[in-house]
Amino acid sequence: MFDEYMGWIETDPNKYLNVAYDDTYNETVVTAPPIGATRTWDGSENRSWTNVSNWATYTVPGVSNPVVVDGGDTPNWPQIISSVSNIESLTIGTVADANSYLGIELGGKIAVHNTTLGAAADSKGTLWMAGGYYVTGILQLGVDATSYGQVNLYDGVLQATTIQREAVDTGLINITQGRLVLTGDQLNKVSGWEANGNLVAYGGFGELVYDYDDRLAGMTVVSAISMDFNKDDAVDVEDLALFVSRWLAQP
Ligand SMILES: [Ca+2]
């Protein structure tokens, strides 16, 4: 499965840039595409990302559009279950004292310049991955001391150029069966986040496994192993006994 995922990994940082040759000055000109209008999720119909009725301006966001998923009155949180148009940026959580979510399911796929989870004071934004592929530039968790960003990486692949948090208590990435892929050697950052509790495996009942340039060339890959072998929500000597008994039973 991991190899299947790898086939989808986007490694071209110039993907979103327009590259043109200027005949007048004999030079190559690189520009970012224009940024369009912000599209705001309202979820008035259902959870479908591609249903125009779920967007405040009755328009599904495209590659030039920043997208906002707000807390507050939204009756349905968005869910991406297929390959949808890439978007300019994604901000989840702009309303104080509200939790906001985006779910990526098996088969879902989207790429975005940059992502912010928890983008206002006292807001919380959660990216909930049960499968699929989410590709972003910077993944920002929290923007001030009271905002909070969370990623539940239950399956699928989340690729970011890097991860950032406003402070040690403004964000959490919880990995179970998913993979976090970062550009270049970010082992120091990953171990620092692990030490501060910002990166955990199986909600704390597991171990993070990470490498650079091993499972994927030029990338840092983070995954998780559960240590709760008997699945009773505790990691203790019973799990060790179960592990040893199975290990000794191997032919
Ligand atoms: Ca256990």
Residues whose N, C-alpha, C, O or C-beta is under 5 A from the ligand:
A	BS01	CA	D228 F229 N230 K231 D232 D233 A234 V235 D236 D239
